[in-house]
């Protein structure tokens, strides 16, 4: 039990202490990994009472587990939500939320620049069940308004978007959602609650791929949903129970550990990313840089209004297009050529052929993902070493 009044604690304190205090039974400082699939009932009546909801208690790890609960409790605090529910991946979280909100015949709206897996779920898998998506450019909210009809059940926005870092105005979008009584979901993976709290801006549900900054160390795949208690209870007791996309106790424990350093990691990611974005912006072999913290970013003003910082993701175009980009990716030494993001290690990848290969040519074009676009996830290494690494690799590109 924690002696701290967590409702009054500030963000960094919540990162360290938000999952609970010292274990009462053993004095263990950290939450134990409750690696158990099932939980014993004290009597037949006790078991029946838990099943019928008369008593609270653990039953089976697909429905709940103390280690998962510690992570969920902490994420609810950090996102300023009532409750949270952990999943085995970001995709499990996203698919479960959409299925909880939409049924056959319904549609939902999303932005048109999404993680490739999310785009594939929305545009290929869900239509097979007669749930249709309308992907629109939500940097202009008139497109969202125009797309709403009587069958629209959800607005789903990734902001900043993967990989172009396009920003949607959350507060304005929430006004549209509220007027039409449609829940607004924000994928907050890129910003993390350290830099952006969508629920405070009027969103109803927040989703994370916890694989990224929440875990932070590239050793866990996980997802989490934060929102109103009624919605989270329904998600757990109906949809997670039936669809089964749960997180393991070990992975929940890794996330609790990762969260302890979220605030300090995000500060360093941002510091490094801004330096690298500025270095790239003035490099003669780079034609364009996307980073919400640069005044040249098309939605910089919206980012400034709704974010407390701009995060650790940078995308850019190398002069010489795809071939030059490949040369850059093949010659870096500190950056690892790999997908995923948000790790302490710096990563580099090519969205059009990797994370966003689920987009066809027209979709890539409308999402603003060119063949020459390179995405970097800036880690917490020394910024000078990272700049030197990009510099030596860019030097190897011959534009003539
Ligand atoms: N949302 C965003 C914004 C993402 O970037 C990803 C994964 C997901 C959801 C899905 O989460 P997962 O199931 O992987 O935990 N993004 C990836 C990326 O850019 N590279 O590899 C995965």
Boltz pocket constraint, residues with backbone or C-beta under 6 A from the ligand:
constraints:
  - pocket:
      binder: B
      contacts: [[A, 89], [A, 90], [A, 91], [A, 92], [A, 115], [A, 117], [A, 118], [A, 158], [A, 160], [A, 162], [A, 187], [A, 189], [A, 190], [A, 208], [A, 209], [A, 210], [A, 211], [A, 221], [A, 222], [A, 223], [A, 339], [A, 340], [A, 341], [A, 355]]
      max_distance: 6.0
